């Protein structure tokens, strides 16, 4: 079983729980997910199967789309409703939600939530928090491409990888003289894959899995047909006139290797995919 499987992750399961479910269901060890979703979030989880697991290291910069909802009136330790309440405040409704959303569009220097996997000095921020230590402030450079008001303080956001919707909820509340946190989160798109393509675990109990080709998750890389192709299978250095740092080598339309630039005109093998 090789290829890309798109799962609609259910509420209450970790991303790793989904992978374990698939391993038991299909009696195959080689499954791996990209773009972790918190247990309380739902939606698109991209799962790599079989040989496609070799692509995992090349998928960190995939754009995403989410539907989130804000709850005003309180701040929490996790910037969502599942954390410990740290402060409460009467809600101020004297603002235009749609206009406030648009202020986030563009490049942002976003404060990462204290409860996150971001590391400082080799330690995750959530571990600082769990141990009762002062949590370092960490900022990420992200980009928000669009924000859409869906009503009832819900919104759709298209954004770069590394964007925290919890932080958007927290910051929008602060911008409107409120306290607030994320009430719900659903991921509706990862790269080219949308929620309409996703199968639930219940679907997979009665349906065949829909597998997409490995090349679908390599949109961000140039694709090159190289000859003699045997040099690639043997892991030899090759000559390429390419300005990008990494390229994907194809054989009969199938990705077989990722090469990286060693010096101008010379590329070396980074990962075989066959």
N, C-alpha and C positions, 0 to 999 in steps of 0.2 A: 504494500500500500504506500505509494509514493505520490507526493503532490501537496497542494495547499487546501486545507479544509477550513471553512468559515463557520464558526460556531456563534450562536446567540447565547452568550453566557447567562445562566440564570442567576437570580438574586440569591445570596447566601452561600455561594460556592466561590472558592478561590480559583484563580486561573490554573493553579497546579492541580486542584481537585478535578478540573475538567480533563486535564492531561491524563491523570490517573484513571479516570472513568474510561477514556478512549483506549488506554493500554489494556485494561481488563476486557473491554468490549471486543476489541479486534485482535487480542492476544499478540500484540506487537509492542516492543519497547520504544521504538524510535518515533516519539512524538515530542514536539517542543512548541511552546507558544511564544509569541512576540507581542509586546505592548501589554503589560500586566494590567488587569482590571481589579479594583478592590472588591472584596466579597459583596459589599452592598451596592455595587454598580452592576449594570447589565449591558448586554449588547455585543458588538462585533469583537470577537477574539480570533485572531489569525493563528491557526495551528499548522505547523510544518510536520509532514509525515514522511517517514522513511528517508530516502536520499535527500529530500528537501531540507532536512534538519541542518545540513551543512551550510545553509544560507543564513542561519540565525544571526551571525555576527555582522551581516551586511544590511540589517533592517532597522537600524536605530533611528533613522531620520525620516520616518514616514509621517506625512501630514495626517491629521485626524479631524473628525467631526463629532460633536456631542450635543445632547439635549440635557440641560441642567435646570434646576429650580432652586430658588433662594427662599430661605425662611428668615424673615426679619425679626429682630427683637432680642437676639442673644448671640454671644460669641462662645465658641467651644475650643477645647484643647486640640481638636483635629480639623477645625474649620468645616465640619459637617455635623449633622444632627446626632450622629452616633458617638460623639465625643463628650467629655465632661464639660458641663456648662461652667464657663469662667466668669461671665458677666451678663447682666440683662439690662434692657433699656426700653423705655416706651418708644413705639414705632413712630417715626416721622414719615408721613405720606406726601409731604410737599415737594414732590419731584416727578419728573417724567421718566419712567422706566426705559422707554425706547431710546430717548436721548442719552441717558446714562450708559446704555449698552454701547452706543456708537463711539463713545469716548475711549473704549478699549481697543478699537480697530487700529491696527498698525503694529509697529515694533514696540515691545514692552520689556522693562527690566522688572521681572516679577519676583516677589518674595515667596520663596518655597514654604509650604506648610511645615510646621514643626513635626508633625507626624508624617514622615516621608522616608523614602529609601536613599535620599541624597546623602552623600558621605562627606564628612569633614575630618581630616586626619585619620582616615580609615574607619571611622565609626558612623553609622547611620544616624540621621537626626532623630529618628524615633527611639533609638537606643539611648541617646542623651536624655530624652524626655522620660523614658521608662526608669532610668537610673536616678532621676531627680536632679540631674545636672542642668546647668544653664544651656539652653539650646542655641547654638550659633545661628546668626542670621545669614541665610544663603539666598542669593538672587540668581535667577536664570534669565538669559536673553531669549525671548520667545517672540513669535509674531502671530497676531490674530488677523485673519483674512476677512472675516465677516461675522456679524452678530445680528440675530433676528429675534424680535420680540414675539413669543408664542402665546402671550397672555398668562394671567395668574402667576406672574413673576417667574415664568419659565422662558428659556431662550435656547436658540440653536447657535453654536459657535463652531466655526471652521478655523483650525489653528495648526501651528507647527508642533512637531514632537516636543515633549517636555513641558507643555502647558498644563498647569493645574487649574481645573475648573473650580475647585474649592477656593483657590486664591482669588479667582474672579469674583465669586460670590462674596467673600470676605471684604474685598476691596471696594466693590460696588456699594455695599452697605456703608462702609466708612465714608465713601465719597458723598453719600446722601445724608450724612449726620445720623447714621443708624449703626446698630450692630447686626450682624447677619452671618449665616453659614449655609452650606449647601444642603438641600433637602433631598434631592434625588439626582441620579446621573445615569444616562444611557448613551453608550457610544454607538453612533449610527454609521460611521465610515472610518476605515483605515486604508490609506493609500487609495487604490482603485476599488477596493471591496466595500460594499454597502450592506446595510442590514437586510435588504431584500434578498441578498444572496445567502444569508446565514441560515443554517439548520439548527434547530434546538436538539437537545439530547433526547427529548421525546420523539422527535422526527427520526432520529437515527435508530430508534428501537424497531421501526417498521419500514424505513426507507434505506436505500443504498446511499452511502456518502457521496456527495458531489465534490470531486477533486479538480482543482485548477492547476495548470502547468506551473512549474517552478519559475519560469521566466516572468510570470505575472508580478512577482515581488521584487523585480530588478529594474523597474522603470527608471530609477535614478541613475543607472549606469549605461554608458555607451555599449552597444552590441556590435561585435566584430566577427566576421568570418575570416579565419586565418588559415593560410597554407604555407608550409606543409603542416597539417593538423596533428601529425604524429609527434611533432616537437612539443605540442601542448600536452599531449597524453604522457610524454616522458618528462614533463616538468622543466623543459629547457627555457632559458631566457629567449625572448623574441624581440624583433624590431618592429616598432609601431610608430606611426606619425599621429600621436594623440596627445592633446593638451591636458586631459583630465588625469587625475592621480590613479584611478581604478577603472578597469574595463572588464566586460564580460565577454568571454570567447565562446562562440557558438559552433556546433557541429550539426549540420542538417537541421538548423533552427532550434536546437536544444542547447541550453547553457551547460558547458562542461568544465569551465574554470573561471576563476576571477584572477586577473593579473593586476599588479600594481607597478607604478613607475619607479624604476631604480635610479635612472638618470635620463637625460634627454634622449628620446628615441629608443631606449632600452627598458623593457618590462620584464619582471620576474613573477613567477607563479606565487600566488598568495593562498589559493584554496582550490583543490580539485573537487568537482561536483559530480563526477560519474560514479 
